[in-house]
């Protein structure tokens, strides 16, 4: 290699210089000259040996480990409710392109299965002339498509108006405090019901004295019942309780209409 060849040449020159000094120099200068020649030759050799050493590669810094991504479990009840409300809002926004007063309801008993796994199902549409239902298609890439369907009955469906049965008043116990009912169980039940209805375009609902809920558009959705709903005699105080929590209440024909 180049460094070995240069050292051999330098050694030959060094030997020649030593011989020349020994042959021609006498007295006190001989030893200092020999020391100087040896020092120069040693520096020469070290210089070439240092240049021939290969550079030691530096160790690469370890890349920081990436945190493992964990997919959340949507079986968790609060997360499932939020996910269903999110899809409800998207369906409502799609339907509102055809009309501003449209409300709707799921026609399947388990809409969360469609939300999680994708698929297609029917929904009942209210408030849009000429259309009674729509098909919602949701794939696993979260693409949502909503198409209105016009259904035509094969035979007429006569409706017979049945007379309303008179309500027999029963002996009532002392009136309870509606505020206690609202704080213990009414608030939690109404928050979930109002959130679901609002996501589907509703702004009000009617509560009967027995706690059953009806919607103004004739929806047949199975809604939760308000257990222990205060009787009619407590409704004036109950309306004040609702007003304190942002719900407007109005009594109409023995029913309480709540709006938000």
TAPE-V833291 format. One record per residue. N is the residue number from 1. NEAR is the number of other C-alpha atoms within 10 Angstrom. D_CENTER is the distance of its C-alpha to the mean C-alpha in whole Angstrom. Layout:
N_NEAR_D_CENTER, N_NEAR_D_CENTER
This chain:
1_6_66, 2_8_67, 3_16_66, 4_13_69, 5_11_71, 6_14_71, 7_18_72, 8_12_75, 9_11_76, 10_15_76, 11_16_78, 12_10_81, 13_13_81, 14_17_81, 15_14_84, 16_12_86, 17_16_85, 18_15_86, 19_12_89, 20_11_90, 21_17_90, 22_14_92, 23_10_95, 24_8_95, 25_12_94, 26_10_96, 27_6_96, 28_8_94, 29_10_91, 30_14_91, 31_14_88, 32_10_86, 33_16_86, 34_15_85, 35_12_82, 36_11_81, 37_16_81, 38_16_79, 39_12_76, 40_11_76, 41_18_76, 42_13_73, 43_11_71, 44_15_71, 45_18_70, 46_12_67, 47_13_66, 48_16_66, 49_14_64, 50_10_61, 51_10_61, 52_13_61, 53_9_58, 54_7_55, 55_7_52, 56_6_49, 57_6_46, 58_6_43, 59_6_41, 60_6_37, 61_6_35, 62_6_32, 63_6_29, 64_6_26, 65_6_24, 66_6_20, 67_6_18, 68_6_17, 69_6_13, 70_6_13, 71_6_10, 72_8_9, 73_9_11, 74_14_10, 75_11_14, 76_9_13, 77_10_14, 78_9_12, 79_13_9, 80_16_11, 81_16_12, 82_14_9, 83_15_8, 84_19_12, 85_19_12, 86_14_10, 87_19_12, 88_23_15, 89_16_15, 90_17_15, 91_20_18, 92_20_19, 93_16_19, 94_15_21, 95_23_23, 96_14_24, 97_9_25, 98_11_28, 99_12_29, 100_13_28, 101_12_29, 102_20_27, 103_24_26, 104_25_25, 105_20_24, 106_20_23, 107_17_26, 108_14_24, 109_9_24, 110_9_21, 111_16_18, 112_18_16, 113_12_17, 114_18_17, 115_21_14, 116_17_13, 117_11_16, 118_17_17, 119_14_20, 120_16_22, 121_16_23, 122_18_25, 123_21_25, 124_20_27, 125_22_28, 126_18_30, 127_15_32, 128_16_32, 129_10_36, 130_11_36, 131_15_33, 132_17_32, 133_21_29, 134_21_27, 135_16_25, 136_18_21, 137_18_20, 138_20_17, 139_15_17, 140_12_15, 141_7_14, 142_13_12, 143_9_15, 144_17_17, 145_14_20, 146_19_22, 147_12_26, 148_19_29, 149_16_31, 150_10_35, 151_11_36, 152_10_40, 153_6_42, 154_6_45, 155_6_47, 156_7_47, 157_7_45, 158_6_48, 159_6_46, 160_6_49, 161_6_48, 162_6_49, 163_6_51, 164_6_49, 165_6_50, 166_6_51, 167_6_49, 168_6_52, 169_6_51, 170_6_51, 171_6_52, 172_8_49, 173_6_49, 174_7_49, 175_11_46, 176_12_43, 177_12_41, 178_22_38, 179_17_36, 180_10_36, 181_16_34, 182_19_32, 183_11_31, 184_10_31, 185_14_29, 186_18_29, 187_14_26, 188_11_24, 189_15_25, 190_15_25, 191_10_21, 192_12_20, 193_16_22, 194_19_22, 195_14_18, 196_20_18, 197_20_21, 198_17_20, 199_21_17, 200_23_20, 201_21_22, 202_20_25, 203_15_26, 204_19_29, 205_20_30, 206_20_33, 207_21_34, 208_19_37, 209_17_39, 210_15_38, 211_18_34, 212_15_34, 213_20_31, 214_19_32, 215_17_31, 216_13_33, 217_14_32, 218_9_33, 219_15_30, 220_12_31, 221_16_27, 222_12_28, 223_14_27, 224_13_27, 225_16_30, 226_19_31, 227_13_33, 228_14_36, 229_21_36, 230_22_38, 231_16_42, 232_16_43, 233_12_45, 234_15_42, 235_19_40, 236_13_42, 237_14_40, 238_22_37, 239_18_36, 240_15_37, 241_18_34, 242_17_32, 243_13_33, 244_10_32, 245_9_28, 246_10_28, 247_16_29, 248_17_32, 249_23_34, 250_13_38, 251_15_40, 252_9_41, 253_7_44, 254_10_43, 255_18_39, 256_22_37, 257_21_34, 258_19_31, 259_15_29, 260_12_27
